[in-house]
Amino acid sequence: MRIRNCLAGCLLALLAGTGPGGGQTIELPDLEDDALERSGIANILPALGLFGVTPGARLARLTVDADPLGPIDVDLLRLPLSHEFAPVWRGLRPVVQITFGSFDIDKRAQVAIIPAFPTGFDVSMSGEMVVAGLGVTVPLGSATTLRPMLLGGYARIRSEATTSGPFSGLLLAVVDGILADARLESPVAGASLELRHRAGLGGDVTLDGALGLGVLYAPVTVATARAIDQPIPFPAVSARIEADGPLWTPESGLALRWLGFAGVNYFPALPGDIAGFPAAAELGGGVTLRGRDMPAGLSLRASVILGDRVTGLSLGASLDF
């Protein structure tokens, strides 16, 4: 059982069940093995929606099947801000961005130290990450661009646990510093590369596709237990396709356009029990409010997230200017 590894993987699906349950019972050896072996809690650091397949701010809830604890719900928030400047040389456009991400997890379980007398076990985990990026948009023809970026920031995670019933002290001792009174902080560094193409399909319908590659590295600087003090490189691959077209176009003023999109996140070079799940797909739609003959617009989106051992819902908004 690697609960923190599963939590890390579910956070990666952003970029997004059931509520915490009290009926699941696990054996103490499972929990103790998890506490003593490589925990992978640092996997959460790059997982705050940085490589999500949909643009803009988003609120999401993911449900991950973290056997043997059963479903675990994760609430996610991502707030990215970016700006692309005017061309400076041969069409090259400097780009700056900053992304804030946070997550909250609450889980209730029963730990069977002695099967006839289970101990109540409640875990609450939260974290934040801020990552800034500096890059350049390179034109590759009239409708295709390539955007490399360097990334850097900081992340922190906190976890608290409470127990009730017999053997509460023994259970807290097993997870002390890992799930109980736990803290982890780390600088974050990495890079990303995005290839994007936009084309017209006729009838004022446009198609936008993007392929992204990224990796983050988190050298842990503050950790309350040796089991979570491990630097981890975390790669991610994302692909997205989006179409939009006219929905309501008045003679003047703002026009309303429909949009539909699909995407996938894939996490290479990571075993499934570490990432939580190897990939997650996202399917959704929404509307865009845009001024006639103006590039600025406000988009509202909703989507479902599906993958191996993970499901989720996401609401988002983006402002293009």
MARMARPA-874899 format. One line per 10 residues: their letters; for each residue x, y, z of N, C-alpha, C, O. Coordinates in steps of 0.1 Angstrom, whole numbers, plus 2048, in hexadecimal, padded with zeros to 3 digits. Layout:
REM residues N
A) X:Y:Z:X:Y:Z:X:Y:Z:X:Y:Z | ...
This chain:
REM residues 321
MRIRNCLAGC) 808:7F4:800:800:800:800:809:80C:800:811:80E:809 | 807:815:7F6:80F:821:7F5:805:82D:7F4:803:832:7E9 | 7FF:831:7FE:7F4:83B:7FE:7FA:848:7F8:7F3:84E:7F0 | 806:84D:7FD:80A:859:7F8:80E:859:7E9:80C:863:7E2 | 813:84E:7E4:815:84D:7D6:809:84E:7CE:809:855:7C4 | 7FE:848:7D2:7F1:849:7CB:7EC:857:7CC:7E7:85C:7C2 | 7EE:85E:7D7:7EA:86C:7D8:7F1:875:7CE:7EC:87D:7C8 | 7FE:872:7CD:806:87A:7C3:801:878:7B5:800:881:7AE | 7FE:86C:7B2:7FA:869:7A4:7ED:870:7A1:7EB:875:796 | 7E3:870:7AA:7D6:876:7A7:7D8:885:7A6:7D0:88A:79E
LLALLAGTGP) 7E1:88B:7AD:7E3:899:7AB:7E8:89C:79D:7E5:8A7:798 | 7F0:893:797:7F6:896:78A:7EB:897:77F:7ED:89D:775 | 7E0:891:781:7D6:890:776:7D0:89E:773:7C9:89F:769 | 7D2:8A7:77B:7CC:8B4:777:7D1:8B9:769:7CE:8B7:75E | 7DD:8C4:775:7DE:8CB:770:7D4:8D3:771:7D4:8DD:76B | 7B1:8B1:77F:7A7:8B0:788:7AF:8A6:790:7A9:8A1:79A | 758:86E:7B9:75A:862:7C1:752:863:7CE:747:868:7D1 | 75A:85D:7D4:753:85C:7E0:75A:864:7EB:766:867:7E9 | 753:868:7F5:75A:870:800:762:866:809:761:85A:807 | 76A:86C:812:772:864:81B:769:85A:822:75F:85E:828
GGGQTIELPD) 76D:84E:822:765:843:828:76B:83E:835:778:83F:837 | 763:838:83E:768:833:84A:768:824:84B:76B:81E:855 | 763:81D:840:761:80F:841:76D:807:83C:76C:7FB:83E | 777:80D:837:782:805:831:78C:802:83D:78F:80A:845 | 790:7F5:83E:799:7F1:848:7A6:7EB:842:7A5:7E3:839 | 7B1:7F0:847:7BE:7EB:843:7C6:7E5:84E:7C3:7E8:85A | 7CF:7DD:84B:7D8:7D6:855:7E3:7DF:858:7E9:7E6:850 | 7E8:7DF:865:7F3:7E7:869:800:7E4:861:807:7ED:85E | 803:7D7:85E:80F:7D5:856:80F:7DC:849:81A:7E1:844 | 804:7DE:842:803:7E5:836:807:7F4:838:80F:7F9:831
LEDDALERSG) 801:7FA:842:804:808:846:812:809:84A:819:813:846 | 818:800:851:826:801:856:82F:800:84A:839:807:84A | 82D:7F6:841:835:7F5:836:836:802:82E:840:806:829 | 82A:808:82C:829:814:824:831:81F:82B:838:827:824 | 831:820:838:838:82A:83F:847:828:83F:84E:832:83F | 84B:81C:83E:85A:81A:83E:860:819:831:86C:81D:830 | 859:815:826:85F:815:819:85F:823:812:859:82C:818 | 865:824:807:866:831:800:857:836:7FE:850:830:7F7 | 854:841:804:846:845:804:842:84C:7F7:836:84B:7F3 | 84B:853:7F0:847:85A:7E4:83E:866:7E7:838:86B:7DD
IANILPALGL) 83E:86C:7F3:835:877:7F5:83A:883:7ED:832:88C:7EA | 847:884:7EA:84C:88F:7E1:846:88F:7D3:847:899:7CC | 840:884:7CF:839:884:7C2:82E:88E:7C1:82A:892:7B6 | 829:892:7CD:81E:89C:7CD:823:8A9:7C8:81B:8B1:7C2 | 82F:8AC:7C9:834:8BA:7C6:832:8BE:7B8:82D:8C9:7B6 | 834:8B6:7AE:831:8BA:7A0:823:8B8:79C:820:8B9:790 | 81B:8B4:7A5:80E:8AF:7A2:802:8B9:7A3:7F7:8B5:7A1 | 805:8C5:7A5:7FB:8CF:7A8:7F5:8D5:79B:7F3:8E1:79A | 7F3:8CD:791:7ED:8D2:785:7F6:8D9:77B:7F1:8DF:772 | 803:8D8:77D:80C:8DF:774:80B:8DA:766:80D:8E2:75D
FGVTPGARLA) 809:8CD:765:808:8C7:757:7FA:8C3:753:7F8:8B9:74C | 7F0:8CB:758:7E2:8C8:755:7E0:8C9:746:7E7:8D2:740 | 7D6:8C2:740:7D4:8C3:732:7CB:8CE:72E:7C9:8D1:722 | 7C4:8D5:738:7BC:8E0:734:7C2:8ED:73A:7C7:8ED:745 | 7C1:8F8:732:7C7:904:737:7BE:90B:741:7B2:908:743 | 7C4:915:748:7BD:91E:751:7BB:919:75F:7C1:90E:762 | 7B4:921:767:7B2:91D:775:7A8:912:775:79F:910:76D | 7A9:909:780:7A0:8FE:781:79F:8FA:790:7A8:8FA:798 | 792:8F5:792:78F:8EE:79F:78C:8DF:79B:784:8DD:791 | 791:8D6:7A2:78F:8C8:79E:78E:8BF:7AA:794:8C2:7B5
RLTVDADPLG) 787:8B4:7A9:786:8AA:7B3:78A:89C:7AD:783:898:7A3 | 794:896:7B2:798:889:7AD:795:87E:7B7:796:881:7C3 | 791:872:7B3:78F:867:7BC:799:85C:7B7:797:857:7AC | 7A2:858:7C0:7AC:84E:7BC:7A9:841:7C5:7A6:842:7D1 | 7A9:835:7BE:7A8:829:7C5:7B5:825:7CB:7BD:81E:7C4 | 7B7:829:7D8:7C4:826:7DE:7C3:81A:7E7:7C3:81B:7F3 | 7C3:80E:7E1:7C3:802:7E8:7CE:801:7F2:7D9:804:7EE | 7CC:7FC:7FF:7C0:7F7:804:7B7:801:80B:7AD:7FD:812 | 7BA:80E:80A:7B2:818:812:7A5:81B:80B:79D:822:811 | 7A3:817:7FE:797:81A:7F7:798:828:7F1:7A3:82D:7F0
PIDVDLLRLP) 78D:82D:7EC:78D:83A:7E5:792:846:7EE:78E:847:7F9 | 79A:84E:7E8:7A0:85A:7EE:79C:866:7E5:79F:866:7DA | 796:870:7EB:792:87C:7E4:79D:887:7E6:7A2:889:7F1 | 7A0:88D:7DB:7AA:898:7DA:7A3:8A5:7D4:79E:8A4:7C9 | 7A4:8B0:7DB:79F:8BD:7D6:7AB:8C5:7D1:7B4:8C7:7D8 | 7AA:8CA:7C5:7B5:8D1:7BE:7B1:8DF:7BA:7A6:8E1:7B6 | 7BB:8E8:7BB:7B9:8F5:7B5:7C5:8F9:7AE:7D1:8F7:7B2 | 7C3:8FF:7A2:7CF:903:79A:7CC:911:794:7C1:914:78F | 7D5:91B:796:7D3:928:791:7E0:92C:789:7EA:931:78F | 7DF:92B:77C:7EB:92F:774:7E9:93D:76E:7DE:941:76A
LSHEFAPVWR) 7F3:945:76D:7F3:952:767:7FF:952:75D:80A:94E:761 | 7FD:957:751:808:957:747:805:963:73E:7FA:968:73C | 810:968:738:810:973:72E:81A:971:724:826:96E:727 | 816:972:717:81F:971:70C:821:97F:706:818:986:703 | 82E:983:705:832:991:701:832:992:6F2:831:987:6EB | 833:99E:6ED:834:9A0:6DE:841:99A:6D9:84B:999:6E1 | 842:997:6CC:84E:991:6C7:85A:99A:6C9:859:9A7:6C7 | 866:994:6CC:872:99C:6CE:87C:99A:6C3:884:9A2:6C0 | 87C:98E:6BD:886:98B:6B2:881:97F:6AA:880:974:6AF | 87F:981:69D:87B:976:694:86F:96F:699:86E:963:698
GLRPVVQITF) 865:976:69E:859:970:6A3:859:96A:6B0:84F:965:6B5 | 865:96A:6B7:865:964:6C4:85E:96C:6CF:861:978:6CF | 856:966:6D7:84E:96D:6E1:852:968:6EF:84F:95C:6F2 | 857:971:6F7:85A:96C:705:84D:969:70D:843:970:70A | 84D:960:716:842:95B:71E:846:95A:72C:850:955:730 | 83D:960:735:83F:95E:743:832:958:749:827:95B:744 | 834:950:753:828:94A:759:82B:947:768:836:945:76C | 820:946:770:821:941:77E:814:939:781:809:93D:77D | 816:92E:787:80B:925:78A:80B:922:799:815:91E:79F | 7FF:924:79F:7FD:920:7AD:7F4:914:7AD:7EA:913:7A7
GSFDIDKRAQ) 7F8:90A:7B5:7F0:8FE:7B7:7EF:8FA:7C5:7F8:8FC:7CD | 7E4:8F4:7C9:7E2:8EF:7D6:7D9:8E2:7D6:7D1:8E0:7CD | 7DA:8DA:7E1:7D1:8CE:7E2:7CE:8CC:7F0:7D5:8D0:7F9 | 7C3:8C5:7F2:7BE:8C1:800:7B9:8B3:7FF:7B2:8AF:7F6 | 7BD:8AB:809:7B9:89D:809:7B4:899:818:7BB:89D:821 | 7A9:893:819:7A5:88E:826:7A0:87F:824:799:87C:81A | 7A5:876:82D:7A2:868:82C:7A0:862:83A:7A7:865:843 | 795:85A:83B:792:853:847:793:844:845:78D:840:83B | 799:83D:84E:79A:82E:84C:79A:828:85A:79B:82E:864 | 79A:81B:85A:79B:812:866:7A7:80A:864:7A9:803:85A
VAIIPAFPTG) 7B0:80A:86E:7BC:802:86E:7BB:7F7:878:7B8:7F9:884 | 7BC:7EA:873:7BA:7DE:87B:7C7:7DA:881:7CD:7D0:87D | 7CB:7E0:88C:7D7:7DC:894:7D3:7CE:89A:7DB:7C5:899 | 7C7:7CD:8A0:7C1:7C1:8A4:7B4:7C1:89D:7AB:7CA:89F | 7B1:7B6:894:7A5:7B7:88C:798:7BA:894:78F:7C1:88F | 797:7B5:8A0:78A:7B7:8A8:789:7C5:8AD:77E:7CA:8B1 | 794:7CD:8AD:794:7DA:8B3:79B:7E4:8AA:7A7:7E8:8AC | 795:7E8:89F:79B:7F1:895:79D:7FF:89B:795:804:8A4 | 7A7:806:896:7AA:813:89A:7A7:81D:890:7AA:81B:884 | 79F:828:893:79C:832:88A:7A8:83A:886:7B0:83E:88E
FDVSMSGEMV) 7A9:83E:879:7B5:844:873:7B0:84F:869:7AB:84B:85E | 7B2:85C:86C:7AE:867:864:7BB:86E:85F:7C3:872:868 | 7BC:870:852:7C8:877:84D:7C3:884:845:7B9:883:83D | 7CA:88F:847:7C7:89B:840:7D4:8A1:83A:7DD:8A3:842 | 7D5:8A2:82D:7E1:8A6:827:7DE:8B2:81D:7D3:8B3:817 | 7E7:8BC:81D:7E5:8C8:814:7F2:8CC:80F:7FD:8C9:815 | 7F2:8D4:805:7FF:8D9:7FF:7FD:8E4:7F5:7F2:8E6:7F0 | 807:8EC:7F3:807:8F7:7EA:814:8F7:7E2:81F:8F2:7E7 | 813:8FC:7D6:81F:8FD:7CD:81E:90A:7C5:813:90C:7BF | 829:911:7C4:829:91D:7BA:835:91A:7B1:840:918:7B5
VAGLGVTVPL) 832:91B:7A4:83D:919:79A:83C:924:790:831:927:78A | 847:92A:78D:848:935:783:850:92F:777:858:926:778 | 84C:934:76B:852:92F:75F:857:93B:756:850:946:756 | 861:939:74E:866:943:745:86A:93B:738:872:931:738 | 864:940:72D:866:939:720:865:942:714:864:94E:716 | 863:93B:709:862:943:6FC:859:93B:6F3:85A:92E:6F2 | 850:942:6EC:848:93B:6E1:84F:93D:6D4:852:948:6CF | 852:931:6CD:859:931:6C1:84F:92E:6B6:849:923:6B6 | 84D:937:6AC:844:933:6A1:84A:929:697:856:92A:693 | 842:91F:694:846:915:68A:83C:915:67F:834:90B:67D
GSATTLRPML) 83C:91F:677:832:921:66D:827:92A:672:828:931:67D | 81C:92B:66B:811:934:66E:808:930:679:801:938:67F | 807:922:67B:7FD:91D:685:803:914:68F:7FC:90E:697 | 811:913:690:817:909:699:822:911:6A1:829:919:69C | 822:90E:6AE:82C:914:6B7:832:90A:6C0:82D:8FF:6C3 | 83E:90D:6C5:846:905:6CE:849:90D:6DA:84F:918:6D8 | 846:909:6E6:849:911:6F2:851:909:6FC:84B:901:704 | 85E:90C:6FD:866:906:708:866:910:714:865:91C:713 | 866:90A:720:866:912:72C:86F:90C:737:870:900:738 | 875:915:73F:87C:911:74B:873:914:757:86C:91E:758
LGGYARIRSE) 872:90A:761:869:90B:76C:870:90B:779:87B:905:77B | 86B:912:783:871:912:790:867:917:79B:85F:920:798 | 868:912:7A7:85E:916:7B1:861:90F:7BE:86C:90B:7C1 | 856:90E:7C6:857:908:7D4:84A:901:7D7:840:906:7D3 | 84B:8F7:7DF:840:8EF:7E3:841:8EB:7F2:84C:8E9:7F7 | 835:8E9:7F8:835:8E4:806:829:8DB:808:81E:8DE:801 | 82A:8D1:810:81F:8C8:813:81E:8C6:822:829:8C5:829 | 812:8C5:827:810:8C2:836:806:8B7:837:7FD:8B6:82F | 808:8AF:841:7FF:8A4:844:7FD:8A2:853:806:8A3:85B | 7F0:8A1:857:7ED:89E:865:7E4:892:865:7DC:88F:85C
ATTSGPFSGL) 7E5:88A:870:7DD:87E:872:7D8:87E:881:7DF:881:88A | 7CC:879:882:7C7:876:890:7C2:868:890:7BE:862:886 | 7C2:862:89C:7BE:855:89E:7B4:854:8AA:7B3:85D:8B2 | 7AC:84A:8AA:7A2:847:8B4:7A0:839:8B7:7A2:830:8AE | 79D:835:8C3:79C:827:8C6:7A8:821:8CC:7B2:828:8CF | 7A8:814:8CD:7B4:80D:8D3:7C0:80E:8CA:7C0:80F:8BE | 7CC:80E:8D1:7D9:80E:8CA:7DB:81B:8C2:7E3:81B:8B8 | 7D5:826:8C6:7D7:832:8BF:7E5:837:8BF:7EA:83C:8B5 | 7EC:836:8CA:7FA:83B:8CB:803:833:8C3:80C:838:8BD | 801:826:8C2:809:81D:8B9:808:821:8AB:812:821:8A3
LLAVVDGILA) 7FC:824:8A6:7F9:827:898:800:835:895:806:836:88A | 7FF:83E:89E:805:84B:89B:814:84A:89B:81B:851:893 | 81A:841:8A3:828:83F:8A3:82D:83A:895:838:83D:891 | 825:831:88F:829:82B:882:82A:835:877:833:835:86F | 820:83F:877:820:849:86C:825:857:870:823:860:869 | 82B:858:87C:830:865:880:83B:86A:877:844:863:873 | 839:877:873:842:87D:869:83F:87A:85B:845:881:852 | 836:871:858:833:86D:84A:825:871:847:822:877:83D | 81B:86D:84F:80D:871:84E:809:879:85A:7FF:881:859 | 80F:878:865:80B:87F:871:816:88A:874:822:886:875
DARLESPVAG) 812:896:877:81C:8A1:879:827:8A1:86F:833:8A2:872 | 823:8A0:862:82D:89F:857:82E:8AC:850:824:8B3:84E | 83A:8AF:84B:83C:8BB:843:847:8B9:839:851:8B2:83C | 845:8BD:82D:84E:8BC:822:84F:8C9:81A:845:8CE:816 | 85B:8CE:818:85D:8DA:80F:868:8D7:805:872:8D0:808 | 867:8DD:7FA:871:8DB:7EF:870:8E6:7E5:865:8EA:7E1 | 87C:8EA:7E0:87C:8F2:7D4:879:8E9:7C8:87A:8DD:7C9 | 874:8EF:7BD:870:8E8:7B2:876:8EE:7A5:876:8FA:7A4 | 87C:8E6:79D:882:8EA:791:87F:8E1:785:87D:8D5:788 | 87E:8E6:779:87B:8DE:76E:87A:8E5:761:87F:8F1:760
ASLELRHRAG) 875:8DF:757:873:8E5:74A:867:8DE:743:863:8D3:747 | 862:8E5:739:857:8E0:731:858:8E4:723:85F:8EE:720 | 852:8DD:71A:852:8E0:70C:844:8DD:706:83F:8D2:708 | 83E:8E7:6FF:831:8E5:6F9:831:8E8:6EA:836:8F2:6E6 | 82B:8DF:6E3:829:8E1:6D4:81B:8E3:6D2:813:8DA:6D6 | 817:8EE:6CB:809:8F1:6C9:806:8F4:6BB:80E:8FB:6B4 | 7FA:8F0:6B6:7F6:8F3:6A9:7E7:8F6:6A8:7DF:8F0:6AF | 7E4:901:6A1:7D6:905:6A0:7D2:906:691:7DA:90C:689 | 7C6:901:68E:7C2:901:680:7B3:903:67F:7AC:900:688 | 7AE:909:674:7A0:90B:671:79A:8FF:66A:7A0:8F9:662
LGGDVTLDGA) 78E:8FC:66E:787:8F0:668:77B:8F4:65F:774:8EC:65A | 779:902:65D:76E:906:655:762:909:65E:761:904:668 | 75A:913:659:74E:916:661:751:91D:66E:74A:91C:677 | 75D:924:66E:761:92B:67A:764:922:686:763:926:692 | 767:915:683:76B:90B:68D:77A:90A:68D:780:908:682 | 780:90A:698:78F:909:699:793:8FD:6A2:78B:8F8:6AA | 79F:8F7:69F:7A4:8EC:6A6:7B2:8EF:6AB:7BA:8F5:6A4 | 7B4:8EC:6B8:7C0:8F0:6BF:7C5:8E3:6C6:7BE:8DD:6CE | 7D2:8DF:6C2:7D8:8D4:6C8:7E5:8D7:6CF:7EC:8E0:6CA | 7E8:8D0:6D9:7F5:8D3:6E1:7FB:8C6:6E6:7F3:8BD:6EA
LGLGVLYAPV) 808:8C5:6E6:80F:8BA:6EC:81A:8C0:6F5:822:8C8:6F1 | 81A:8BB:702:823:8C1:70C:82B:8B6:712:827:8AB:715 | 838:8BA:715:841:8B1:71C:847:8BA:728:849:8C6:726 | 848:8B3:733:84D:8BB:73F:853:8B2:749:850:8A6:74A | 85C:8B8:751:862:8B0:75C:865:8BA:768:869:8C6:765 | 862:8B6:774:865:8BE:780:86E:8B6:789:86D:8AA:789 | 877:8BD:790:880:8B6:799:87F:8BD:7A7:87F:8C9:7A8 | 87C:8B5:7B2:87A:8BB:7BF:884:8B5:7C9:881:8AB:7CE | 88F:8BC:7CB:898:8B8:7D6:893:8BD:7E3:894:8C8:7E7 | 88F:8B3:7EB:888:8B6:7F8:892:8BD:801:89E:8B8:803
TVATARAIDQ) 88F:8C8:807:897:8CF:811:892:8CF:81F:89B:8D0:828 | 886:8CD:821:880:8CB:82E:877:8BF:82F:86E:8BE:827 | 87A:8B6:838:871:8AA:839:872:8A5:847:87C:8A5:84E | 866:8A0:84C:865:89C:85A:868:88D:85C:868:888:867 | 86B:886:851:86F:878:852:878:874:846:876:87A:83B | 881:86B:849:88A:867:83E:883:860:833:888:861:827 | 878:85A:835:870:853:82B:86B:85C:820:869:858:815 | 869:869:823:864:873:819:86E:87C:814:86B:885:80D | 87B:87B:819:886:883:815:88D:87E:809:898:879:80A | 886:87E:7FD:88C:878:7F1:889:881:7E5:87D:883:7E1
PIPFPAVSAR) 893:886:7DE:891:88E:7D2:88C:885:7C7:891:87A:7C5 | 883:88A:7BF:87C:882:7B5:87B:88A:7A8:874:895:7A8 | 880:885:79D:87C:88C:790:86F:886:78B:86C:87B:78C | 867:88F:786:859:88B:782:856:88F:774:854:89B:772 | 856:886:76A:852:88A:75C:843:889:75A:83C:881:761 | 83F:890:750:831:890:74C:830:893:73D:837:89B:738 | 826:88D:737:823:88F:728:814:892:728:80C:88B:72D | 810:89D:721:802:8A0:71F:7FF:8A3:710:808:8A8:709 | 7F3:8A0:70C:7EE:8A3:6FF:7E0:8A8:700:7D8:8A3:708 | 7DD:8B1:6F7:7CF:8B7:6F8:7CB:8BB:6EA:7D3:8C0:6E2
IEADGPLWTP) 7BE:8BA:6E8:7B8:8BF:6DB:7AB:8C6:6DF:7A3:8C1:6E7 | 7A8:8D1:6D9:79D:8D9:6DC:797:8DF:6CF:79E:8E4:6C7 | 78A:8DF:6CF:783:8E6:6C3:779:8F0:6C9:773:8EE:6D4 | 777:8FB:6C1:76D:905:6C5:767:90B:6B9:76D:90B:6AE | 75A:90F:6BB:753:915:6AF:748:91E:6B4:746:920:6C0 | 741:925:6AB:738:92F:6AF:72B:929:6B5:726:91F:6B0 | 726:92F:6C0:71A:92B:6C6:70F:936:6C5:704:934:6C3 | 714:943:6C7:70B:94E:6C6:714:95A:6C2:71D:95E:6CA | 711:960:6B6:719:96B:6B1:711:977:6AE:70B:977:6A3 | 710:981:6B7:707:98C:6B4:70E:996:6AA:71A:994:6A7
ESGLALRWLG) 707:9A0:6A6:70C:9AA:69C:718:9B1:6A3:721:9B5:69C | 717:9B4:6B0:721:9BB:6B7:722:9B6:6C5:719:9AE:6CA | 72C:9B9:6CC:72E:9B5:6DA:735:9A7:6DB:73D:9A4:6D2 | 732:9A0:6E6:739:994:6E9:733:988:6E1:726:987:6E0 | 73B:97F:6DC:736:973:6D6:739:967:6DF:742:966:6E7 | 730:95D:6DE:730:951:6E6:734:945:6DD:72E:943:6D3 | 73F:93E:6E1:744:932:6DA:743:926:6E2:746:927:6EE | 740:91A:6DC:741:90E:6E3:74F:908:6E2:757:90C:6D9 | 753:900:6EB:760:8F9:6EA:75F:8EB:6F0:757:8E8:6F9 | 766:8E2:6EB:767:8D4:6EF:776:8D0:6EF:77D:8D4:6E6
FAGVNYFPAL) 77A:8C8:6F9:788:8C4:6FA:78A:8B6:700:781:8B1:706 | 795:8B1:6FC:799:8A4:702:7A8:8A4:704:7B0:8AA:6FC | 7AD:89D:70E:7BC:89D:710:7BF:891:719:7B7:88A:71E | 7CC:88F:71A:7D2:884:722:7DF:888:729:7E7:88F:723 | 7E1:884:735:7EE:885:73C:7F4:877:73E:7ED:86E:742 | 801:876:73A:808:869:73C:814:86B:744:81B:875:742 | 817:862:74D:823:864:756:82D:859:753:82C:84E:759 | 836:85B:74A:840:850:746:84A:84E:751:84C:856:75A | 850:842:750:85C:83E:759:858:83D:768:861:83E:770 | 84B:83C:76B:847:83A:778:83E:82E:77A:834:82D:773
PGDIAGFPAA) 841:825:783:838:819:785:82B:81E:78A:829:828:790 | 820:816:786:813:81A:78A:811:81C:799:808:824:79D | 818:814:7A1:815:815:7AF:81C:822:7B5:819:825:7C1 | 825:828:7AE:82B:834:7B2:823:840:7AD:820:84A:7B5 | 81F:840:7A1:818:84C:79B:809:84B:7A0:802:855:79F | 804:840:7A4:7F6:83E:7A8:7EE:839:79C:7E6:831:79E | 7F1:83F:790:7EB:83A:784:7F4:83F:778:7FA:84A:77A | 7F6:837:76D:7FF:83B:763:7FA:846:75A:802:84D:754 | 7ED:848:759:7E8:852:74F:7DA:856:754:7D3:84E:75A | 7D5:861:74F:7C7:866:752:7C3:86E:746:7CA:876:741
AELGGGVTLR) 7B7:86B:741:7B1:873:736:7A6:87D:73B:7A1:87B:746 | 7A4:887:733:79B:892:737:792:895:72A:797:897:71F | 785:896:72D:77C:899:722:772:8A4:727:76C:8A2:732 | 770:8AF:71F:767:8B9:724:763:8C3:719:766:8C1:70E | 75C:8CD:71E:757:8D8:715:755:8E4:71D:757:8E5:729 | 750:8EF:715:74D:8FB:71C:74A:906:711:746:903:706 | 74B:912:716:747:91E:70D:752:928:70F:759:929:719 | 754:930:704:75D:93C:704:755:948:700:74E:949:6F7 | 757:953:708:752:960:706:75D:969:700:767:96B:707 | 75B:96E:6F4:766:975:6EE:760:980:6E5:756:97F:6DF
GRDMPAGLSL) 767:98C:6E6:763:997:6DE:766:995:6CF:770:98E:6CB | 75E:99A:6C6:75F:998:6B8:76D:99E:6B3:770:9AA:6B7 | 774:996:6AC:781:99B:6A6:78B:99F:6B1:794:9A7:6AF | 789:999:6BD:793:99B:6C8:798:98E:6CD:791:984:6CE | 7A5:98D:6D1:7AB:981:6D5:7A8:97E:6E4:7A9:972:6E8 | 7A4:988:6EC:7A1:986:6FA:794:97E:6FB:78A:980:6F4 | 793:975:705:787:96E:708:787:967:715:792:964:71A | 77B:963:71A:77A:95C:727:774:94E:724:769:94E:71D | 77A:944:728:775:936:726:771:92F:733:778:931:73D | 766:928:733:761:921:73E:761:912:73A:75B:90F:72F
RASVILGDRV) 766:909:742:767:8FB:73E:763:8F2:749:763:8F5:755 | 75E:8E6:745:75B:8DB:74F:760:8CE:748:75F:8CC:73C | 765:8C5:750:76B:8B8:74A:76A:8AD:754:768:8AF:760 | 76B:8A1:74F:76C:895:757:77A:88F:755:780:891:74A | 780:889:75F:78D:883:75F:78C:874:761:786:870:76B | 792:86C:759:791:85D:75A:79E:857:758:7A6:85C:74F | 7A1:84D:760:7AE:846:75F:7AE:839:767:7A4:836:76D | 7B9:832:766:7BA:826:76E:7BB:829:77D:7C4:82F:782 | 7B0:825:784:7AF:828:793:7AD:836:796:7AF:83A:7A1 | 7A8:83F:78C:7A6:84D:790:79A:852:788:798:84F:77C
TGLSLGASLD) 791:85A:78E:786:861:787:786:86F:78D:78B:871:798 | 780:878:786:780:886:78B:777:88F:783:773:88C:778 | 773:89B:789:76C:8A5:782:774:8B2:784:77B:8B4:78E | 773:8BB:77A:77B:8C7:77A:772:8D3:774:76B:8D1:76B | 773:8DE:77B:76E:8EB:776:779:8F5:774:782:8F6:77C | 779:8FC:769:784:905:766:780:912:75F:775:913:759 | 789:91C:75F:787:928:758:794:92D:753:79E:92B:75A | 794:934:748:7A1:93A:743:79D:947:73C:793:948:736 | 7A7:950:73D:7A6:95D:737:7B1:95F:72D:7BD:95F:731 | 7AE:960:721:7B9:962:716:7B9:971:713:7AF:977:710
F) 7C5:976:713:7C7:984:70F:7D5:987:709:7D8:992:705
